[in-house]
């Protein structure tokens, strides 16, 4: 579903990523990296730019996110960004990419089609996963370098990449193909890919939640990327919930020391309980004291979660990377919400 908009784009802070044209998005499974990739693409396209977002895992997550039919192995426009920009999407199919590769380098498209019918392509990319990664990353690299009349076709390319636990290996294609091809077109392609991925044209962003396991995987991901000498980008914290209590109330709630008498008086003021101490309209089914005790327990759980999230924030801050937060959306993410998330990221200086 395209959402056309001709509204002027409000000014945003200067981008934290000047010169970066390949934005790789990774994160632990379940953190919402596909949603973030889509929002980043919209943010980068704002103001009349043309952006390609690439899916590498074959889940058709981008099609669902932008509410469009399943994507074929070709670039399709999926959204219009504020200010007249355009977002195109591509779901990379390894088999199609290999056939395309054979045609480009060996003029063997017919042979590639025959190999696909025999199942040889699936066999080859299974026993040599490094070849598969070269094909996937190579397509993104080609989109970054592609020009028309001397001008880049795309201002930026966003890659919805594999999860954090595999991202360094996925991007470090030279290491993966070293034992397979020391010379020839495959090695040449891997070298070309690494020339882009290790350059200032690329940044690898990690998506996390303020939960213990995603935060730890983000820490591990930054370490793995740095050890592989790959360019670490920013950290996008997804599904952020704002605290419902003041800092003082949070501390008291965690210690189960909230003023229950004040809570009861407040409930009576708004008509939730009656003066007799019972839940209004319940015919005595639940006493006010029981209700207040339940609310105090809920407050304690909330305060504990907020404290846990703050520890996660402290850990993320220790990584010394640009950090962005996008809110939890109780009603889920539809196309309209995706535009809102994009504007949130622009407002924090991502694009």
FIKEDO-631294 format. One record per residue (C-alpha): residue in one letter; residue number from 1; x, y, z. Coordinates in Angstrom, 2 decimals. Layout:
BEGIN
A/NUM/X/Y/Z .
...
//
This chain:
BEGIN
X/1/0.00/0.00/0.00 .
X/2/1.59/3.26/-1.13 .
X/3/0.94/6.25/1.09 .
X/4/1.39/9.30/-1.14 .
X/5/2.20/12.53/0.62 .
X/6/3.09/15.94/-0.72 .
X/7/3.40/17.58/2.68 .
X/8/6.63/19.53/3.21 .
X/9/9.21/17.67/5.28 .
X/10/9.85/19.38/8.63 .
X/11/13.51/20.11/9.39 .
X/12/15.39/17.42/11.28 .
X/13/18.75/17.45/13.08 .
X/14/21.81/16.90/10.90 .
X/15/22.23/13.23/10.04 .
X/16/24.54/11.14/12.20 .
X/17/25.51/9.15/9.09 .
X/18/26.72/11.54/6.37 .
X/19/28.20/9.62/3.48 .
X/20/26.80/6.25/4.53 .
X/21/24.88/4.65/1.66 .
X/22/24.53/1.04/2.85 .
X/23/22.67/0.71/6.15 .
X/24/22.77/-2.91/7.36 .
X/25/20.12/-3.67/10.01 .
X/26/20.56/-6.65/12.33 .
X/27/19.27/-7.67/15.75 .
X/28/18.22/-10.64/17.82 .
X/29/15.18/-12.45/16.44 .
X/30/11.97/-10.87/17.72 .
X/31/13.38/-7.40/18.28 .
X/32/11.63/-5.97/15.21 .
X/33/14.58/-5.47/12.86 .
X/34/12.40/-5.71/9.73 .
X/35/10.09/-3.00/11.10 .
X/36/13.12/-0.84/11.90 .
X/37/14.60/-1.45/8.43 .
X/38/11.34/-0.27/6.84 .
X/39/11.15/2.80/9.06 .
X/40/14.79/3.66/8.32 .
X/41/14.12/3.40/4.59 .
X/42/11.21/5.84/4.89 .
X/43/13.27/8.20/7.04 .
X/44/16.17/8.18/4.57 .
X/45/13.81/8.73/1.61 .
X/46/12.22/11.84/3.12 .
X/47/12.73/15.00/1.14 .
X/48/12.67/13.52/-2.34 .
X/49/15.31/10.81/-2.06 .
X/50/15.16/7.35/-3.60 .
X/51/15.92/4.43/-1.27 .
X/52/16.06/0.65/-1.75 .
X/53/15.34/-1.71/1.16 .
X/54/16.56/-5.27/0.66 .
X/55/15.36/-8.45/2.35 .
X/56/17.81/-11.36/2.62 .
X/57/15.97/-14.05/4.57 .
X/58/13.12/-14.97/2.21 .
X/59/10.30/-14.34/4.71 .
X/60/8.48/-11.65/2.68 .
X/61/8.51/-9.53/5.82 .
X/62/8.84/-6.31/3.84 .
X/63/5.75/-7.10/1.75 .
X/64/3.72/-7.62/4.92 .
X/65/5.17/-4.51/6.53 .
X/66/4.31/-2.22/3.60 .
X/67/1.01/-4.04/2.92 .
X/68/1.88/-4.99/-0.66 .
X/69/1.73/-8.32/-2.56 .
X/70/4.69/-10.73/-2.13 .
X/71/7.80/-9.25/-3.70 .
X/72/9.30/-10.92/-6.78 .
X/73/13.02/-10.91/-7.50 .
X/74/12.91/-7.37/-8.82 .
X/75/12.85/-3.91/-7.33 .
X/76/9.31/-2.64/-6.69 .
X/77/8.15/0.69/-5.33 .
X/78/6.36/0.10/-2.03 .
X/79/5.97/3.56/-0.50 .
X/80/6.12/7.29/-1.12 .
X/81/8.02/9.18/1.57 .
X/82/7.26/12.66/2.94 .
X/83/8.49/15.29/0.52 .
X/84/8.09/13.07/-2.53 .
X/85/10.79/10.48/-1.86 .
X/86/10.34/6.88/-2.92 .
X/87/11.04/3.56/-1.22 .
X/88/11.70/0.50/-3.37 .
X/89/11.95/-3.02/-1.99 .
X/90/13.66/-6.20/-3.14 .
X/91/13.40/-9.72/-1.71 .
X/92/16.63/-11.42/-2.80 .
X/93/16.19/-15.02/-3.85 .
X/94/19.53/-16.93/-3.76 .
X/95/18.59/-19.13/-6.70 .
X/96/17.62/-16.17/-8.88 .
X/97/20.74/-14.33/-7.77 .
X/98/22.93/-17.29/-8.78 .
X/99/21.25/-17.54/-12.18 .
X/100/21.79/-13.81/-12.64 .
X/101/25.41/-14.21/-11.55 .
X/102/26.02/-17.03/-14.04 .
X/103/24.58/-14.91/-16.82 .
X/104/26.61/-11.82/-15.90 .
X/105/29.97/-13.58/-15.58 .
X/106/29.62/-16.67/-17.77 .
X/107/26.70/-15.95/-20.13 .
X/108/25.11/-19.15/-18.79 .
X/109/21.51/-18.22/-17.98 .
X/110/20.14/-21.34/-19.67 .
X/111/22.59/-23.50/-17.79 .
X/112/21.60/-21.79/-14.56 .
X/113/17.93/-22.49/-15.21 .
X/114/18.73/-26.15/-15.85 .
X/115/20.76/-26.37/-12.66 .
X/116/17.84/-24.93/-10.72 .
X/117/15.48/-27.58/-12.09 .
X/118/17.93/-30.27/-11.01 .
X/119/18.16/-28.83/-7.51 .
X/120/21.88/-28.22/-7.97 .
X/121/21.66/-24.57/-6.95 .
X/122/20.10/-25.39/-3.59 .
X/123/22.71/-28.12/-3.11 .
X/124/25.57/-25.77/-3.96 .
X/125/24.46/-22.95/-1.65 .
X/126/23.83/-25.46/1.16 .
X/127/27.26/-27.07/1.11 .
X/128/28.94/-23.71/0.48 .
X/129/26.95/-21.11/2.43 .
X/130/29.69/-18.57/1.79 .
X/131/28.65/-18.52/-1.86 .
X/132/25.06/-17.78/-0.83 .
X/133/26.20/-14.85/1.32 .
X/134/28.32/-13.47/-1.53 .
X/135/25.24/-13.53/-3.76 .
X/136/23.04/-11.79/-1.17 .
X/137/25.52/-9.12/-0.15 .
X/138/26.66/-8.72/-3.75 .
X/139/23.19/-7.65/-4.83 .
X/140/23.14/-4.90/-2.19 .
X/141/26.65/-3.83/-3.19 .
X/142/25.57/-3.58/-6.82 .
X/143/22.60/-1.39/-5.86 .
X/144/24.89/0.94/-3.89 .
X/145/27.27/1.35/-6.84 .
X/146/24.68/1.46/-9.61 .
X/147/24.55/4.74/-11.51 .
X/148/22.50/6.27/-14.28 .
X/149/23.96/9.17/-16.24 .
X/150/26.73/9.33/-13.67 .
X/151/24.34/9.73/-10.72 .
X/152/23.65/6.98/-8.12 .
X/153/20.27/5.35/-8.76 .
X/154/19.65/5.10/-5.01 .
X/155/20.56/7.65/-2.37 .
X/156/20.73/4.84/0.20 .
X/157/20.29/1.07/0.44 .
X/158/18.92/-0.51/3.63 .
X/159/19.57/-4.22/4.14 .
X/160/17.29/-6.26/6.43 .
X/161/20.09/-8.65/7.37 .
X/162/20.31/-11.94/9.34 .
X/163/20.20/-11.87/13.17 .
X/164/23.01/-10.57/15.32 .
X/165/24.45/-14.00/16.07 .
X/166/25.26/-14.48/12.37 .
X/167/25.81/-10.94/11.13 .
X/168/29.62/-10.77/11.31 .
X/169/30.00/-14.06/9.46 .
X/170/27.35/-13.06/6.91 .
X/171/29.10/-9.79/6.07 .
X/172/32.67/-11.06/6.23 .
X/173/32.33/-12.90/2.91 .
X/174/36.06/-12.92/2.14 .
X/175/36.67/-15.25/5.08 .
X/176/33.71/-17.44/4.11 .
X/177/34.88/-18.03/0.53 .
X/178/38.62/-18.21/1.27 .
X/179/38.61/-21.99/1.26 .
X/180/36.34/-22.23/-1.76 .
X/181/37.74/-19.78/-4.26 .
X/182/41.16/-18.18/-4.00 .
X/183/40.88/-16.75/-7.50 .
X/184/38.23/-16.27/-10.17 .
X/185/34.90/-14.44/-10.38 .
X/186/33.55/-15.61/-7.02 .
X/187/36.63/-14.39/-5.18 .
X/188/36.59/-11.18/-7.22 .
X/189/32.94/-10.62/-6.29 .
X/190/33.74/-11.22/-2.61 .
X/191/36.58/-8.70/-2.78 .
X/192/34.26/-6.13/-4.38 .
X/193/31.65/-6.71/-1.67 .
X/194/34.19/-6.26/1.11 .
X/195/35.50/-3.08/-0.50 .
X/196/32.05/-1.55/0.05 .
X/197/31.20/-3.18/3.40 .
X/198/34.50/-2.19/5.04 .
X/199/34.35/1.35/3.68 .
X/200/32.78/4.53/5.02 .
X/201/29.84/3.82/2.72 .
X/202/28.53/1.21/5.19 .
X/203/27.22/1.15/8.77 .
X/204/25.86/-1.91/10.60 .
X/205/23.05/-0.94/12.97 .
X/206/21.79/-3.25/15.72 .
X/207/18.18/-3.39/16.95 .
X/208/17.44/-4.36/20.55 .
X/209/14.79/-4.38/23.22 .
X/210/15.41/-3.28/26.80 .
X/211/15.52/-6.90/27.93 .
X/212/18.46/-8.89/29.23 .
X/213/19.00/-11.32/26.32 .
X/214/18.62/-8.83/23.43 .
X/215/20.89/-6.33/25.19 .
X/216/23.55/-8.99/25.77 .
X/217/23.31/-10.13/22.15 .
X/218/23.76/-6.51/21.08 .
X/219/26.92/-6.28/23.19 .
X/220/28.18/-9.53/21.65 .
X/221/27.25/-8.30/18.17 .
X/222/29.26/-5.08/18.57 .
X/223/32.24/-7.13/19.77 .
X/224/31.98/-9.58/16.84 .
X/225/31.72/-6.75/14.30 .
X/226/34.71/-4.94/15.77 .
X/227/36.79/-8.12/15.81 .
X/228/35.93/-8.67/12.14 .
X/229/36.85/-5.02/11.42 .
X/230/33.34/-4.27/10.17 .
X/231/31.82/-0.77/10.60 .
X/232/29.58/-0.62/13.67 .
X/233/26.71/1.85/13.31 .
X/234/24.09/2.80/15.85 .
X/235/21.83/0.97/18.29 .
X/236/18.07/1.29/17.80 .
X/237/16.09/0.49/20.96 .
X/238/12.66/-0.73/19.90 .
X/239/9.35/-0.91/21.79 .
X/240/10.27/1.60/24.50 .
X/241/7.63/2.03/27.21 .
X/242/7.61/5.22/29.22 .
X/243/7.55/4.96/33.05 .
X/244/4.14/5.48/34.63 .
X/245/5.50/6.50/38.04 .
X/246/7.76/9.27/39.25 .
X/247/11.29/8.19/40.28 .
X/248/10.35/8.52/43.97 .
X/249/7.18/6.47/43.52 .
X/250/9.12/3.83/41.57 .
X/251/11.57/3.42/44.43 .
X/252/8.76/3.12/46.98 .
X/253/6.84/0.71/44.75 .
X/254/9.84/-1.62/44.37 .
X/255/10.15/-1.72/48.16 .
X/256/6.39/-2.27/48.55 .
X/257/6.16/0.96/50.52 .
X/258/3.52/2.87/48.57 .
X/259/1.04/4.84/50.70 .
X/260/-1.98/2.56/50.41 .
X/261/-4.18/4.94/52.43 .
X/262/-3.59/7.66/49.81 .
X/263/-4.26/5.15/47.03 .
X/264/-7.56/4.19/48.64 .
X/265/-8.56/7.84/49.05 .
X/266/-7.75/8.52/45.40 .
X/267/-9.87/5.55/44.30 .
X/268/-12.79/6.88/46.33 .
X/269/-12.37/10.36/44.80 .
X/270/-12.84/9.01/41.28 .
X/271/-15.71/6.74/42.32 .
X/272/-13.96/3.41/41.87 .
X/273/-14.68/2.43/45.47 .
X/274/-17.49/3.37/47.79 .
X/275/-17.13/4.97/51.19 .
X/276/-17.83/1.57/52.74 .
X/277/-14.57/0.19/51.36 .
X/278/-15.93/-2.00/48.53 .
X/279/-15.46/-1.88/44.81 .
X/280/-18.28/0.20/43.38 .
X/281/-20.84/-1.90/41.51 .
X/282/-19.30/-5.20/42.57 .
X/283/-21.89/-5.98/45.30 .
X/284/-19.07/-6.63/47.74 .
X/285/-17.20/-9.10/45.51 .
X/286/-13.83/-7.36/45.99 .
X/287/-12.89/-5.20/48.94 .
X/288/-11.11/-1.91/48.45 .
X/289/-8.18/-3.19/50.50 .
X/290/-7.81/-6.15/48.13 .
X/291/-7.95/-3.85/45.13 .
X/292/-5.31/-1.53/46.58 .
X/293/-3.06/-4.49/47.39 .
X/294/-3.37/-5.76/43.82 .
X/295/-2.56/-2.32/42.43 .
X/296/0.48/-2.07/44.71 .
X/297/1.72/-5.41/43.38 .
X/298/1.23/-4.19/39.81 .
X/299/3.15/-1.02/40.64 .
X/300/5.99/-3.08/42.12 .
X/301/6.19/-5.21/38.96 .
X/302/6.18/-2.08/36.81 .
X/303/8.90/-0.44/38.90 .
X/304/11.04/-3.57/38.71 .
X/305/10.69/-3.65/34.91 .
X/306/11.65/0.03/34.67 .
X/307/14.74/-0.65/36.78 .
X/308/15.65/-3.60/34.55 .
X/309/15.25/-1.43/31.45 .
X/310/17.47/1.26/32.96 .
X/311/20.21/-1.32/33.54 .
X/312/19.82/-2.24/29.87 .
X/313/20.14/1.42/28.88 .
X/314/23.29/1.74/30.98 .
X/315/24.79/-1.27/29.20 .
X/316/23.89/0.11/25.77 .
X/317/25.32/3.51/26.70 .
X/318/28.61/1.82/27.61 .
X/319/28.96/0.74/23.96 .
X/320/29.50/4.42/23.07 .
X/321/27.44/4.18/19.87 .
X/322/24.74/6.61/18.63 .
X/323/21.48/5.37/20.16 .
X/324/17.88/5.91/19.06 .
X/325/14.62/4.95/20.76 .
X/326/11.29/4.19/19.13 .
X/327/8.12/3.68/21.19 .
X/328/6.09/0.59/21.91 .
X/329/2.91/0.64/19.84 .
X/330/0.06/-1.07/21.67 .
X/331/-1.98/-1.46/18.47 .
X/332/0.87/-2.96/16.46 .
X/333/2.61/-1.58/13.37 .
X/334/0.61/-0.72/10.27 .
X/335/1.72/1.45/7.36 .
X/336/0.62/4.65/9.11 .
X/337/2.57/3.73/12.24 .
X/338/5.61/2.99/10.07 .
X/339/5.60/6.61/8.86 .
X/340/5.40/7.78/12.48 .
X/341/8.38/5.62/13.44 .
X/342/10.32/7.02/10.49 .
X/343/9.63/10.57/11.65 .
X/344/10.72/9.62/15.19 .
X/345/14.06/8.40/13.84 .
X/346/14.50/11.55/11.71 .
X/347/13.78/13.68/14.76 .
X/348/16.63/11.96/16.61 .
X/349/19.11/12.65/13.83 .
X/350/19.29/9.30/12.10 .
X/351/18.47/10.69/8.65 .
//
